[in-house]
Amino acid sequence: MPVVRSLLETDLYKFTMWQALLHSHPGAHGEYEFRCRNEPAYPLAELKDEVERELDHLCSKMFLEEEVEYLRSLRFIKSDFADFLTLFRFQRKFITVETDGPHLRIRAAGPIVHVMGFEIFVLYIVNELYFRRFDREVALAEARLRLQQKIDEFRAFGQEAPRANPFEFFDFGVRRRFSGEWHDEVVATLARELPQYFKGTSNVYLARKYNLVPIGTMAHEYLQAHQAFGVRLRDFQKMALEDWVQEYRGDLGTALTDVVGMDAFLADFDLYFAKLFDGLRHDSGDPVAWGEKALAHYARLRIDARTKRLVFSDALTVPKALSLYRHFADRVMTGFGIGTKLTNDTPYPAINIVMKLVRCNGQAVAKLSDEPGKSQCTDATFIAYLRQVFDHPGA
């Protein structure tokens, strides 16, 4: 069975960023590179031929009419973008697969509106092919036990005294899931068993299937691309946020903060943006320290933080999410995007794979994470310059 079931089966923020860039920078050129951040149980290079076949399959698919109509039903998707998707097909010539010793090298390069969509599909293709070599029945038996334990944790948490804001969590696990079939089962189970807490999924295909809210706004690539869009480097975050405001006019108001670190983000996130955006998303560094910085920033701007939301999405587990909720829930609305620990919690260790934008319009772009291991750039000179411009500590 092919891994990719539908072109709709990707993270919502791929569509929202895609639309924004199609409208503001349709001629931009992007280059994306795949890498694995940890040591897999066997060399990923062994998957090359299978990955090639899966990419051939991906590039043969188009959006179905009913899928495009579903996207049209989302109030922030514009008619011309939906029309574009009816014609869209991934181009095989824009993506290559090679090996380098034990490593798998995947690179997508071309017009950014034609290559940015590859990322999530590549990640779950590699992930699912990787886990097909393990004992599926052993994995799923343990995964079901662990999912039930999570459900029990949430039910026990429900006995606690209520706080000012409710607990809400979402599935963010498409990119590193064990399999599509298991992802489907997880989402269906959570929607059935925990409707008071489980409020949506980033997987647009499953959101449509189970009548859930699709969740997502922007990812790092959107802000990184603005490093190459001709504005003074110091101003790229403000340009990206302004472009987003003009595209969505109040919708999709959760801003990502860690492209050059939280401190540099807050320096740009002035009263104008703080009033226009509904909240912030955490994706690296100490989440408690991050949240306290966000609340202090709102206080300095004399904005009532109780009207804002902090979304946490960095390697969350259920206990970690509940702990963060207890810490912040009486002062600000919260949300929790749980990924790998929902969709790939098996006896077999997950692989930490990413596919990041590394160049745009011929120049390097970079992410300076609040967690050193998550920073990424192929150009040491540019990353040193970026650190200097934003006074970001070296790591």
N, C-alpha and C positions, 0 to 999 in steps of 0.2 A: 504493500500500500504506500502511495506517495505520502510524504510528510505533510505537505501544504494542502489543506482542504479547501481554502477559499482565500482570495485576496483581501477579504474583509478581516481575516484572522491576523491582526496586527494590533499594536497599541494605538489607542485613540490619538495620542499626541503626534503620531506620524501624520495623520490626516490634518490635524490643526496646524502643524508647522508647515506641512506641504502646501496647504492653501495659502498661508501667509507669505511664503517665499514665492509661490507662483505669481501672486499679485504684486509683490514689492521688488523681487529680484529674479524674474523668470529666466534671465540669461546667465545666471551664476553657474560656475563650474565647481564641482566638488570631488574630493577624493577621500574614500573611506578605507580603513584597514582593520582587519580582524586580528585579535590576539587573545591568548589564554593567559590569565594572570596567575594561575596556580599549576600544580603538577598533576596531569591526568593519570589515570591508572594504566593507560596504554597510549602510544603516540597517536596524536590526532592525524598525523600524516597518513595513517592507514585508511582514513575515511575519504581520501581524495576522490576516488572514482565514484563512490556513492554520492558525495556532495555534488559532483559534476552532473550526475543524472538528475538529482533533485532540483538543481538550478535549471536544467533543461525543462523540467516539468513546470517549475515556477514561471518561466518565461513563455510558456505556452498558454497560460491562463489569462482570462480577462474578467473584469467585474461583471457579475450577472445583473440583469436589469433590476431585479428586486433588491439586490444589495445596494445599488446606487440610489434607489428610491428610499431605502432605509436611511442612508446618509443624508439625503435631501430632507428627511423628516427632522433632523437635528437642526435647531434654529440657527446655529452658528455656521452651518455649511451653506455656502453660497451657490447659486444656480450654475454659474459658469464653471466652478470647480467640479461640481457633480457632472456637468457635461464633459469636462476634460477626462474624468475617470471613465466615462463610457467608451472613450477611445483609447485609454491607456493600456499599454502592455510593456512589461519589463523587457529590456533589450539585452540579449545574452552577450553581445559584444562589449558591454560596459562592465562586465564582471569576470575576473579571472581567478583560478584556483591553482596554486602551486604548493610544492613542499620544500622545506628547508631542513634537512635532517629529519628529526622527529616532529617538527612543527608544521602546522598547516598555515599557509599564507593565502588569504583571500583579500582581494582588492577590487573595489568598485570605483570607477572614475568616469565622469561624464557630466552632462548638464545636471545640476543638483536636483531639479524636479524630476529627473528620470532615474537617479541612482540613490536618493536618500531613502527610498522605500525598501531597498534591499536589506537593510540592517536587521530588522527583527526576524525576517524570514531566514536569513543566514544563521542567526543565532539559534533559533529553535530547530532548524534543520540539523546543524552540527550536534546540538545537544541530544536530540532524539536518536540520531544515528549512533552516537556514542553509547547511549544507554541501552540500545537494542542488543548489545553484546553481553549484557548482564542478565541474570535470571529474573525474568519479568514477574513470575508468580511470587517469588520471594520478596521482590521489591514492592509489589502492590499490596501484599498481605501486611507488611510492616507499615506501608504508607497509610493504609486504612486505619490501622490501630492508632497511628500518630495523629491522623485527622480527627478521630473520635476523642483522643485526649485533648486536642485543641478545643473541640466543641464543649467538652466537660469543663475546661478551664474558663471558657466564656460563661457557661451557665453558673459556675461557682462565683465568678465575678459579679454576676447579676444579683447576687444576694447582698452586695455591698450597698451602703447608703448612697443615694443618687447625688450627683454633683451638678454644678451649674449648667454644664453642657453635656450632651449625650456622647457615648462612645460609638464611633463609626469606623469601620475598616473596609478596605477594598482589596480585590485581587490584582496584583501587579506582576503575575508570575509567568507570562507567556514566553518570555525569551529564554528562560532556563528551566522549563518544565521537563518532567520525566517523559511525558508523551501527550499528544493531543487528546487521546482517549481519557487519560487520567485527569488532565486539566478540566475536561468536560465534567467528569464525575465530581471533582472537588467543588467546582462552581455550583453545580446542581445541588450538591449536598448542603453547602453553606447557605444557599438561597432558601432551601427548605427548612433547615434546622435552626438557623440564626437570623431570621429576617429583621429582628430588632437591632442587630449590629452590622450585618453584612449589607453594604449599601451600593455595591457596584463592582465592575471589573474594567480593567484597561483593555481587555480583549473584546474588540468590537463585534466579532463574529458571535461570541458567547453572550454578549450583552443583548444582541438581537435575538438570539435563540431563546434566552430565558427571561426576556423582557426586563432586563436590569439597566441601570443607568451606566452608560459608558463613561469612564473616568480618565481624565488627562488634559494637560494644557501644553506645556513646552518641555523640551529636553535640552541638554547641553549644546547639541549641534546648532540649534537655532541661534543661541547667543554667540557661539564660537564663529559662525559664519559671518556675523556682523563685524568681526575683527578685520575682515577683508573687503568690506563694502565701501571703502573710501573715506570714511569719517576718521577723525583723529583717534588713535588707538585708545586714548584715555576716555573717550566718549562712546565707545562701542556699546556698553551696556545700556546707556540712556537711549541710544538710537534703537536698539533691539526692543526695549520696553515701549518706546513711543510707537514703533511700527506695529507692535502687538495691540496697543490701545486703539490705534487707528483702524486696524483690521477687524477687531472684535467688539469695539464700542461697549465695553462693560461685561461682555461674556468671557468665560474661561480666565478668570482673574486670579490665578495662583501663579506667582512668579518663582522661578528657580534661582537659588542664591549663590551657588558655589562654583561658578565658572572661573572666577578669579578670587574666590574666598569671600566669606561672609562680611568681613570688615570693609573690603572694597565695594561689595555690593551695597551695603547700607550707606556708604558715602554717596552713592548715586541715587539711592532710593529715597528721594526727598519727599516733601509734603505732597507734592503733585502726584507722584506715583503711589505713595502710601495711601492716598485717598482713592485713587482709581482702581487699585488692585485689591481683591478680597483677602489675600493672604499670601503666604510664602511656603515653599517646599524645601525641606531639608534632605540632602542626599550624601553628605560626608561630614566627618568630624564629630565631636562630642554633641549629641543631640540636645542635652540639657543646657550646655553652655550656649549653643546656637539659639535655642528657644528663649533663654534669658536675654540674649542680645537683641532678639527681635522685639520682645516686650519692652525692653528699655528704650529701644528706638521709637516705638509707638508712643511711649510715655513722653519722650523728649519732644515729639511732634504734637503732643496733646491730642492724640487720637485714642479713643476708647478701644483698647485691645479686645474687649468682649464682642466687638462687632467684626473682628477679623478671625482668620483661621490659620493655624499652623499645621501643615501636612508633613508627616514623617515617612520616609521611604527608603532608608538606608539599612539594608541587611536586617530587617525587622524579624523578630520572633514574637509569638503571642505574649510571653512574659514581658519582653522589652516594650511592646506596644502598650500593655496595660500599665506598666510602671510609668511610662511617659504620660499617659493619660492622667494618672493619679497626680502627677506633678503639676500639670498645666491646666486641667479641665475646669477649674474654678475661675480661671483668669482669662481664658481665650478658647474659642472653638478649636477643635482638633480633628484630624483625620489621619488614618494610618494605611499606607499602601504596603501590603505584605506580599513578597514575591516568591523567592526560591523555597522558603520554609512552608509555603502553602502547596506549591505545585511540584516540588521535587524533594520532599523530606522522606528519604528512603534509607536503607542500610548502606547504600553506595554513595560516597561523597560526591557532591555536585562539583562541576567544573565552572570556574569563574571566567566566562568568556565575554568579550565585548567587541563591538565593531564601531569605531569612532571616526568622526570627521577629522582628518589630519591636515588637509590643504583645501583652500577655497580660492578660486580665481588666481591660481598659480602661486599663492603664498601660504606659508605655514599658519595654522591656527592652533590654539592650545587651550587646555583646561587646567587651571591651577587649583586643584581640589583642596578642601580643608583637611583631607586625609592623604598623606604623601603617596601611598600606593595607588591612588586613583587618578593622579595627575597623568597627562598624556600629551606628548608632542614629539614629532620626529626631527625637529630643528632646535638644537641646543642654544643657538644664538638668539632665536626668536623667543624661546621660553625665558632666557635670562633677561631679555629686554622687557618682556611682559611683566616679569617679577619686579623689575626696576620701576616701571611706570606705575604699578599698583602697590609698590612697597610690600610685596608678598614675600614672606620668609622662604629662603631656599630650602629644599628638601631632597 
